[in-house]
Amino acid sequence: MLENINEDTVYIKLDDYKDVFEMMEVMKEKLMKVKETMSMINELRQHEETELEIWKNSVSEIENKFAFIENALFETRKKA
């Protein structure tokens, strides 16, 4: 009777199978939570990049205004 058993056949206890199945379900849930967390982090990063770009533009605008004022003062000093 054992001669008919395929070498690839694996036998496990039903209790072990249930335990493995339950562990797989827990792992699947944890993977879903990890994916959700990564998605949230990605959204936050995108929001952060947008905010940083706004700040960068504001600083650039201030620099331009400062340079304009500096040039205006320098020109006034040259004329005096």
Long-range contacts (C-beta under 8 A, 24 or more apart in sequence): none
